[in-house]
Amino acid sequence: MTQTDKNKLTPDEKKLLKAEIKKSWAEFPEEMKRFLIDVKKEKLKALYMIEGWAKDNGHETILNLIARKIAHKEAKIKELESDQSSG
């Protein structure tokens, strides 16, 4: 077992962490919220790059799956931005 394996969260721990962060989001400082949203937008750019590559190289499975992932990420970013502006 490597060091990274020892510290890896279980699926249940990941769900718990996500839920706790969501529950605490309103308490986060505005600067931290903006930074986290910006990071999500950068990850979204990476997904668009993969999508473009998949289109250009005929990888239909990647294309189909990543399109759904992009839609989910876009919706999540909008939700966070909405929560930020109303918080």
Secondary structure, 3 states (H helix, E strand, C coil): CCHHHHHCCCHHHHHHHHHHHHHHHHHCCHHHHHHHHHHHHHHHHHHHHHHHHHHHHCCHHHHHHHHHHHHHHHHHHHHHHHHHHHC
